[in-house]
């Protein structure tokens, strides 16, 4: 939750010879889609003090002064040996220049693309730079013999992770972060960050899922006890679960049925911000994005991505009245590769004029491409309204692709499960469950479909219900959807009070699923469900379950609906 607290730097020891400096922004300050949850963020920097000293990832210019004050209170900055950069952000230039003024002997450590970006950001071709390509190490003494793992992606082509075998800390830069600000340094009770971590992934990592999977493969070889990330709480307690989640989330993207090639270049970061918002809109609609920064991508890779994609979107800045050369090259590849039945889109940012956007749009229109959204032109930096426009444009683009897919594919008859799921909206149901010798049931009308793929539903279960103990993650239950006309008898039966362990199914016709849960023979339809997770909601548990099987038992029946007299009446 955002607050008006002043920015500060929190310093905390996290391992042998190692401290974190958390530059804390308590409110959302940047116009980027990844910050949209408005919970603030931390820019995490690290200090390793051994025979040699190293700083990892100093913060941006808004923290330069108070960050240097925090450093100088704790060690002699003028003796600093190394500054290690997970990626080079031009926003860090002011802090890096200030460090060089205090300690001109600093050697910078970064990837090969990072070295190029660093010289440009600091406007200094004579910097002392150690380029790490993956085999080199850096020995700070006392076992801190640092190893480096390049983990590039289209947004951060220079990304570099650092591993310290002495402390078994992996410094992950943009990976495994979350935009959350608070006093908690580590992720105790890590489940509370699930939503924030997933949102962060969806915004920053989902468009680069293939590269994320490659990074995960590289990092899997290191024995790690902590992820020292660039933003949010350090990952210690939820490390295994978050690593597994990143793998699953990435695979969801790479296995999606439809894919969009998102091709762009960005001079000052603005076009990349637009690309990120468009990608977010596409992925949230269930379509995968192959993000391609054409400044760092080989022509053949661009050609392959365009060939396999169902649609493509191109973005460009305007520099000196023209599109950058890599964009012009990519446009030529698109025009020669993409058949004109593929959906297209164009966007771009500019300072004074937008000739690059006009050029791309004109060439694609002349070639006969259809557009999935109106061309987006943004002057200077994007704001919240612009990002919303981009996200919604991305979603519209994805939905247009899905609609076209449906037109090409004749609609298949609904399966028995789909028919049964269709009966649950507003329906009066009886939840039945059995595990071992325990069985129970409850009348339920707080039921709602929650997902299409996989088919899933949510159901509210009062905490005091006996059946509540049979609705934990991994449990199975049957949702019996009642039929108008004969529902009153079943409703009356399951509303009556039962004694402890009393058989809820006496005098009721039932059959059993393979798992043993009772099916009410007189129901209209049933769904056998498996509980995936649940959330505490006041005096109820909100249970999310996926449907594993089901059937309509009476094709001519009508779903019984429970008309409640008030919000507090069952």
URCORFEN-V687585 format. One record per backbone hydrogen bond with DSSP energy under -0.5 kcal/mol. CO is the residue of the C=O (numbers start at 1). NH is the residue of the N-H. Records with the same first field share a line. If there is no record, write none. Layout:
CO->NH, NH
//
This chain:
8->24
9->11
10->22
12->20
15->18
17->49
18->14, 15
19->47
20->12, 22
21->23, 45
22->10, 24
23->25, 43
24->8, 26
25->41
26->3
30->32
32->35
33->36
35->38
38->2
39->181
41->25
42->44
43->23
45->21
46->56
47->19, 49
48->50, 54
52->50
53->81, 82
54->48
55->57, 84
56->46
60->63
61->64
63->67
64->68
65->69
66->70
67->71
68->72
69->73
71->74, 75
75->77
76->79
77->80
81->107
82->55
83->109
84->57, 86
86->160
87->89
88->90
89->92
90->93
91->61
92->96
93->97
94->98
95->99
96->100
97->101
98->102
99->103
103->106
106->108
107->83
108->130
109->85
110->132
111->115
112->116
113->117
114->118
115->119
116->120
117->121
118->122
119->123, 124
124->127
127->129
128->108
129->131
130->110, 132
131->133
136->148
138->140, 146
140->51, 52
141->144
143->145
144->140, 146
146->138
147->163
149->161
156->153, 159
158->111
159->151
161->149
162->171
163->147, 165
164->168, 169
168->225, 226
169->164, 171
170->172, 228
171->162
172->175
173->230
174->177
178->180
185->234
187->190
189->192
190->193
191->194
193->197
194->198
195->199
196->200
197->201
198->202
199->203
200->204, 205
201->205, 206
205->208
206->209
207->291
208->212
209->213
210->214
211->215
212->216
213->217
214->218
215->219
216->220
218->221
219->222
222->224
226->170, 228
227->229, 235
228->172, 173
230->44
231->178
234->187, 236
235->227
236->239
238->242
239->243
240->244
241->245
242->246
243->247
244->248
245->249
246->250
247->251
248->252
249->253
250->254
251->255
253->256
258->288
259->310, 311
260->262, 290
261->263, 313
262->292
263->315
264->294
269->273
270->274
271->275
272->276
273->277
274->278
275->279
276->280
277->281
278->282
279->283
280->284
281->285
282->285, 287
283->286
288->260
289->291
290->262
292->264, 294
293->296
298->301, 302
299->303
300->304
301->305
302->306
303->307
304->308
305->309
310->343
311->261
312->345
313->263
314->347
315->265
316->349
317->319
318->320
319->322
322->319
324->327, 328
325->329
326->330
327->331
328->332
329->333
330->334
331->335
332->336
333->337
334->337, 338
339->342
343->312
344->372
345->314
346->376
347->316
348->378
349->318
350->380
354->358
355->359
356->360
357->361
358->362
359->363
360->364
361->365
362->366
363->367
364->369
365->368
370->344
375->377
376->348
378->350, 380
383->387
384->388
385->389
386->390
387->391
388->392
389->393
390->394
391->395
392->396
393->397
394->398
395->399
396->400
397->401
398->402
399->403
400->404
401->405
402->406
403->407
404->408
405->409
408->410
415->419
416->420
417->421
418->422
420->423
421->424
424->427
426->562
427->429
428->482
429->444
430->432, 480
431->442
432->478
433->440
435->438
438->435
440->433
442->431
444->429
445->447
446->460
447->426
448->458
451->456
455->547
456->450, 451
457->545
458->448
459->461, 543
460->462
461->541
462->465
465->468
466->469
467->470
468->471
472->475
475->531
477->529
478->432, 480
479->481, 527
480->430, 482
481->524, 525
482->560
483->486, 487
486->490
487->491
488->492
489->493
490->494
491->495
492->496
499->502
502->504
503->506
505->508
509->521
511->519
513->516
517->513
519->511, 521
520->523
524->553, 554
525->481
526->551
527->479, 529
528->548, 549
529->477
530->546
531->474
533->544
535->542
537->540
539->463
540->537
541->461, 543
542->535
543->459, 545
544->532, 533
545->457
546->530, 548
549->528
551->526, 553
554->557
558->484
560->428
561->563
562->564
566->569
//
